[in-house]
Amino acid sequence: MQDTTRQERAAALVVRAIVETIEETGNNGAPLGVMYAALCGMISYNTFMTVINALVKAGAIRVSNHCAYRIQS
């Protein structure tokens, strides 16, 4: 498998893990610090925040008081 394909797959898995975590917390919200702590050995803080900001921009989540919430469709 090419490195690019492997990296793309890893990135997709990280995004999916973040989205699933936010979905599972429901109305309680998912604390960003706790989510990053779980991923800090795999991705940088800047990468984590890039994913969070992309999800906000896409309208998939909202962030309030350092917690992420799923936007109900």
Buried (B, 14 or more C-beta within 10 A) or exposed (E): EEEEEEEEEEEEEBBEBBBEBBEEBEEEBBBBEEBBEEBEEEBEEEBBEEBBEEBBEEEBBBBEEEBBBBEEE
